[in-house]
Amino acid sequence: MASRPSHQLLRTAIRAAAPRVARSYSGLARKATISPISSSFKTSYRGIKTLDFAGTKETVYERADWPLPKLQEYLKNDTLALIGYGSQGHGQGLNARDNGLKVIVGVRKDGESWRQALEDGWVPGETLFPIEEAISRGTIIMNLLSDAAQSQTWAQIKPLITKGKTLYFSHGFSVVFKDDTHVVPPPDVDVILVAPKGSGRTVRTLFKEGRGINSSIAVWQDVSGKAKEKALALAVGVGSGYSYETTFEKEVYSDLYGERGVLMGGIQGMFRAQYEVLRRNGHSPSEAFNETVEEATQSLFPLIGANGMDYMYNACSTTARRGALDWAPIFEKANLPVFEALYKSVKDGTETRKSLEFNGRKTYREDLARELEEINNQEIWRAGRTVRTLRPEHKA
Ligand SMILES: NC(=O)c1ccc[n+]([C@@H]2O[C@H](COP(=O)([O-])OP(=O)(O)OC[C@H]3O[C@@H](n4cnc5c(N)ncnc54)[C@H](OP(=O)(O)O)[C@@H]3O)[C@@H](O)[C@H]2O)c1
């Protein structure tokens, strides 16, 4: 146990981290869906922010630049055709609908996503269509199929993306790795990216809380001269609070790298290795789990999120601080070659090819579920289930 940061400290940290975006946007959104759009509304920019990120100046675009009437006015002649209804389709689609934009969904008829879309209130023949029909009806084609499906369906989809439409992605994957995916957009359409930095479920919950997710935006092809502006508007439309400009390449490299690294693969590997050594040395499952996962997720990681690493260190005992300071560079050195190998594997397309092969299988859902069930059955996560029952908020 490192130490117990006081609840007061935690509360202060969380307050300090509270978002500065307008809190009322989703409430405003709900009202706006039933209010007529003001025709006298003027489309003026309030400006963008240039911020100093550790000595590097970067531009950040904020939702406040797009008050709802301006957003609705800007997109009043557009139909957002959301193709695919996985986690991003759900989050982005419902947010855009609540923001009063004209949205339709296109998915395989009677598939899992069709069923999900029906549950969320999309109406067959009005706002829910088979994929091809939705693309034909849309002006902004938001390709939110799984990355493997984007490649598999491209030959059917491409001819429907006609001149003047806008092609939108939430990942640079398909176009950047075109040698493997064969996704080459038609030359006469704008191609833009809005990539929320989080799961589609978070895209939705942050929006409903009146906050907004951080997103990356980028332009691959600007035919109209307005591609970037459209990306910024759509980022707000689907629920972003702040948008950071990048390129398709940088977005896909960093995204594939991050999720395989610290965000998912790395953290599972690190948790498991630490737990395993504790167990080999005679510690009980509960002790090993508490010292590895529970304290991390419930106590210390939120402090890093709120105010940074030094803040978390300072919230812990001097004994913990001394030891962590000594061991951090050792872990860094041991991990650097792994991260170098990972980045190379991302950039040279190895990760893309693996993903296309695996997720392109007919059995991709079952195959993924089988491997995830293996994780679920690892002792560390079985121990975790019992530990979680002891939390005050747990309901039997
Ligand atoms: N999830 C995230 O955290 C996240 C974050 C940022 C960006 N993104 C990006 O957002 C995009 C969508 O990701 P996602 O996670 O929301 O979706 P996903 O779960 O990867 O994909 C689900 C959708 O793809 C459809 N699909 C799969 N195979 C198909 C096929 N052969 N033909 C037609 N449809 C098929 C599914 O329809 P059925 O139900 O009919 O199979 C479902 O609607 C991707 O580019 C992803 O990289 C995801």
The ligand as an SDF file (V2000), in Angstrom:
LIG
                    3D

 48 52  0  0  0  0  0  0  0  0999 V2000
  -14.6020    2.0710  -30.3270 N   0  0  0  0  0  0  0  0  0  0  0  0
  -13.7210    3.0290  -30.0740 C   0  0  0  0  0  0  0  0  0  0  0  0
  -13.2860    3.2040  -28.9380 O   0  0  0  0  0  0  0  0  0  0  0  0
  -13.2790    3.9580  -31.1850 C   0  0  0  0  0  0  0  0  0  0  0  0
  -12.7250    5.1860  -30.8170 C   0  0  0  0  0  0  0  0  0  0  0  0
  -12.3790    6.0690  -31.8170 C   0  0  0  0  0  0  0  0  0  0  0  0
  -12.5320    5.7010  -33.1490 C   0  0  0  0  0  0  0  0  0  0  0  0
  -13.0380    4.4780  -33.4790 N   0  0  0  0  0  0  0  0  0  0  0  0
  -13.2090    4.1320  -34.8960 C   0  0  0  0  0  0  0  0  0  0  0  0
  -14.5810    4.2530  -35.2040 O   0  0  0  0  0  0  0  0  0  0  0  0
  -14.9360    3.3200  -36.2390 C   0  0  0  0  0  0  0  0  0  0  0  0
  -16.0610    2.4360  -35.7490 C   0  0  0  0  0  0  0  0  0  0  0  0
  -15.6330    1.7160  -34.6140 O   0  0  0  0  0  0  0  0  0  0  0  0
  -16.6480    1.0520  -33.5780 P   0  0  0  0  0  0  0  0  0  0  0  0
  -15.8170    0.5670  -32.4300 O   0  0  0  0  0  0  0  0  0  0  0  0
  -17.7760    1.9430  -33.3290 O   0  0  0  0  0  0  0  0  0  0  0  0
  -17.2610   -0.1200  -34.4150 O   0  0  0  0  0  0  0  0  0  0  0  0
  -16.9370   -1.6610  -34.4820 P   0  0  0  0  0  0  0  0  0  0  0  0
  -17.4970   -2.3110  -33.2700 O   0  0  0  0  0  0  0  0  0  0  0  0
  -15.5040   -1.8870  -34.7930 O   0  0  0  0  0  0  0  0  0  0  0  0
  -17.8180   -1.9710  -35.7950 O   0  0  0  0  0  0  0  0  0  0  0  0
  -19.1360   -2.2680  -35.6840 C   0  0  0  0  0  0  0  0  0  0  0  0
  -19.9300   -2.0420  -36.9480 C   0  0  0  0  0  0  0  0  0  0  0  0
  -19.3430   -2.6450  -38.1040 O   0  0  0  0  0  0  0  0  0  0  0  0
  -20.3680   -3.4360  -38.7500 C   0  0  0  0  0  0  0  0  0  0  0  0
  -19.7850   -4.5190  -39.5240 N   0  0  0  0  0  0  0  0  0  0  0  0
  -18.8290   -5.3940  -39.1370 C   0  0  0  0  0  0  0  0  0  0  0  0
  -18.5400   -6.2300  -40.1840 N   0  0  0  0  0  0  0  0  0  0  0  0
  -19.3540   -5.8460  -41.2240 C   0  0  0  0  0  0  0  0  0  0  0  0
  -19.4910   -6.2750  -42.5770 C   0  0  0  0  0  0  0  0  0  0  0  0
  -18.7510   -7.2530  -43.0730 N   0  0  0  0  0  0  0  0  0  0  0  0
  -20.4120   -5.6390  -43.3460 N   0  0  0  0  0  0  0  0  0  0  0  0
  -21.1620   -4.6130  -42.8630 C   0  0  0  0  0  0  0  0  0  0  0  0
  -21.0530   -4.1610  -41.6000 N   0  0  0  0  0  0  0  0  0  0  0  0
  -20.1460   -4.7610  -40.7930 C   0  0  0  0  0  0  0  0  0  0  0  0
  -21.2180   -3.9460  -37.5890 C   0  0  0  0  0  0  0  0  0  0  0  0
  -22.4900   -4.3080  -38.0730 O   0  0  0  0  0  0  0  0  0  0  0  0
  -23.2140   -5.6900  -37.6490 P   0  0  0  0  0  0  0  0  0  0  0  0
  -23.7280   -5.4950  -36.2510 O   0  0  0  0  0  0  0  0  0  0  0  0
  -24.2720   -5.8160  -38.6640 O   0  0  0  0  0  0  0  0  0  0  0  0
  -22.1440   -6.7650  -37.6970 O   0  0  0  0  0  0  0  0  0  0  0  0
  -21.2620   -2.6930  -36.7130 C   0  0  0  0  0  0  0  0  0  0  0  0
  -22.2700   -1.8020  -37.1310 O   0  0  0  0  0  0  0  0  0  0  0  0
  -13.6440    2.5580  -36.5570 C   0  0  0  0  0  0  0  0  0  0  0  0
  -12.9920    3.2060  -37.6080 O   0  0  0  0  0  0  0  0  0  0  0  0
  -12.8480    2.6950  -35.2730 C   0  0  0  0  0  0  0  0  0  0  0  0
  -11.4500    2.5420  -35.4540 O   0  0  0  0  0  0  0  0  0  0  0  0
  -13.4360    3.6070  -32.5190 C   0  0  0  0  0  0  0  0  0  0  0  0
  1  2  1  0
  2  3  2  0
  2  4  1  0
  4  5  1  0
  4 48  2  0
  5  6  2  0
  6  7  1  0
  7  8  2  0
  8  9  1  0
  8 48  1  0
  9 10  1  0
  9 46  1  0
 10 11  1  0
 11 12  1  0
 11 44  1  0
 12 13  1  0
 13 14  1  0
 14 15  2  0
 14 16  1  0
 14 17  1  0
 17 18  1  0
 18 19  2  0
 18 20  1  0
 18 21  1  0
 21 22  1  0
 22 23  1  0
 23 24  1  0
 23 42  1  0
 24 25  1  0
 25 26  1  0
 25 36  1  0
 26 27  1  0
 26 35  1  0
 27 28  2  0
 28 29  1  0
 29 30  1  0
 29 35  2  0
 30 31  1  0
 30 32  2  0
 32 33  1  0
 33 34  2  0
 34 35  1  0
 36 37  1  0
 36 42  1  0
 37 38  1  0
 38 39  2  0
 38 40  1  0
 38 41  1  0
 42 43  1  0
 44 45  1  0
 44 46  1  0
 46 47  1  0
M  CHG  2   8   1  16  -1
M  END
$$$$
